[in-house]
Amino acid sequence: MLLPRILIAAVGVITMAGAVLADLVIPDLAAQHAFNEGWPPYAKFHDAQYMVMTVLLGLIGLVLVTRRDGNVHSRLLCAAAILATPWLGMVGALLFPGTATYDPEFSEMTVFVLGMHGQVFMALVLLLTLLSAAAATLRHLGSATARS
């Protein structure tokens, strides 16, 4: 169960730090988010809300991954589900009318990977990582159940 634990913990750390770094700390990215003069206070409130939420979800995921008591399979699967929440939310937000992954004035600064906005690409990579960890956990659970 070491590999799933490591994968989920890595996603937990990225989830905790990612939005804060991108939206508040890294100057070029923060200019598009928390320090975007074009954003009204209400939009900045929701950005701050998202940053706080991802830190809290990351912490919850890390606590579940690092605890040693109870059912390890359940904890890992729960941590993976919790950590998937903000990344699924990012991908799901694209389904709403009028949303975009960047503001037009920042089009020259926007990074694309394989034709996808960098954040969306990262979300897909992290979701695939969590899916792989969950599959390995379920495989281990199935083999443990078959042995008993």
C-alpha positions in Angstrom: 0.0 0.0 0.0 3.1 2.2 -0.1 2.7 3.4 -3.7 -1.0 4.4 -3.5 -0.2 6.2 -0.2 2.7 8.1 -1.8 0.7 9.1 -4.9 -2.3 10.3 -2.8 0.0 12.2 -0.5 1.7 13.9 -3.4 -1.6 15.0 -4.8 -2.5 16.2 -1.3 0.5 18.4 -1.1 -0.1 19.8 -4.6 -3.7 20.4 -3.8 -2.8 22.3 -0.6 -0.2 24.5 -2.2 -1.2 24.7 -5.9 -4.0 27.3 -5.7 -2.3 29.4 -3.1 0.9 29.5 -5.2 -0.9 30.1 -8.5 -3.5 32.6 -7.3 -1.7 34.5 -4.6 2.1 34.0 -4.5 3.6 33.6 -8.0 3.5 37.2 -9.4 2.6 36.5 -13.0 -0.1 34.1 -12.1 -1.4 36.1 -9.1 -1.8 39.1 -11.4 -4.4 37.0 -13.2 -6.2 36.0 -10.0 -6.1 37.6 -6.5 -4.3 40.7 -7.8 -6.3 41.1 -11.0 -7.4 44.7 -11.1 -10.2 43.7 -13.5 -11.8 41.4 -11.0 -14.6 42.8 -8.8 -14.4 42.1 -5.0 -17.0 39.3 -5.3 -14.8 37.4 -7.8 -11.8 37.8 -5.5 -13.9 36.5 -2.6 -14.6 33.3 -4.6 -10.9 33.0 -5.5 -10.0 33.3 -1.8 -12.7 30.8 -0.9 -11.2 28.3 -3.4 -7.7 28.8 -2.0 -8.9 28.2 1.5 -11.0 25.2 0.4 -8.1 23.5 -1.4 -5.8 23.9 1.6 -8.4 22.4 3.8 -9.1 19.5 1.4 -5.4 18.9 1.0 -5.0 18.7 4.8 -7.9 16.4 5.2 -6.5 14.1 2.5 -3.0 14.1 4.1 -4.4 13.3 7.5 -6.3 10.3 6.1 -3.2 9.1 4.2 -0.8 9.4 7.2 -3.0 8.0 9.9 -2.1 4.4 10.9 -5.2 3.3 12.7 -8.4 1.9 11.2 -9.0 0.5 7.7 -6.2 1.7 5.5 -8.1 0.8 2.3 -11.1 2.9 3.3 -8.9 5.8 4.4 -7.0 5.8 1.1 -10.1 5.7 -1.0 -11.7 8.4 1.0 -8.6 10.6 0.7 -8.5 10.1 -3.0 -12.1 11.1 -3.4 -11.7 14.2 -1.2 -8.5 15.2 -3.1 -10.3 14.7 -6.5 -13.0 17.2 -5.5 -11.3 20.5 -6.5 -9.7 19.0 -9.6 -13.1 17.6 -10.8 -14.6 21.0 -9.9 -12.0 22.7 -12.2 -12.8 20.4 -15.1 -16.6 20.6 -14.4 -16.5 24.4 -14.3 -15.7 24.4 -18.0 -19.2 23.0 -18.7 -20.9 26.2 -17.4 -21.8 28.8 -20.0 -19.5 31.9 -20.1 -16.6 30.3 -18.3 -13.0 30.3 -19.5 -9.7 29.1 -18.3 -8.1 32.5 -18.6 -9.1 36.1 -19.2 -8.4 37.4 -22.7 -5.9 40.1 -21.6 -3.7 37.3 -20.4 -3.8 35.2 -23.5 -0.1 35.8 -24.3 0.9 34.6 -20.8 -1.2 31.5 -20.8 0.6 28.2 -20.9 -0.9 25.3 -22.9 0.1 21.7 -22.7 -1.0 19.3 -25.4 -3.6 21.9 -26.4 -5.0 22.3 -22.9 -4.7 25.1 -20.5 -1.9 24.3 -18.1 -4.2 24.1 -15.1 -6.6 21.8 -16.9 -3.7 19.5 -17.9 -2.5 19.4 -14.3 -6.0 18.6 -13.1 -6.2 15.7 -15.5 -2.8 14.4 -14.5 -3.7 14.6 -10.8 -7.1 12.9 -11.4 -5.4 10.1 -13.3 -2.9 9.8 -10.5 -5.7 9.5 -7.9 -7.6 7.0 -10.1 -4.4 4.9 -10.4 -3.9 5.0 -6.6 -7.6 4.1 -6.0 -7.4 1.2 -8.5 -4.2 -0.1 -6.8 -5.9 0.2 -3.4 -9.0 -1.7 -4.7 -6.8 -4.4 -6.3 -4.9 -4.8 -3.0 -8.3 -5.0 -1.1 -9.6 -7.6 -3.6 -6.5 -9.7 -3.2 -6.5 -9.4 0.6 -10.2 -10.4 0.6 -9.6 -13.4 -1.6 -6.8 -14.6 0.8 -9.0 -14.5 3.8 
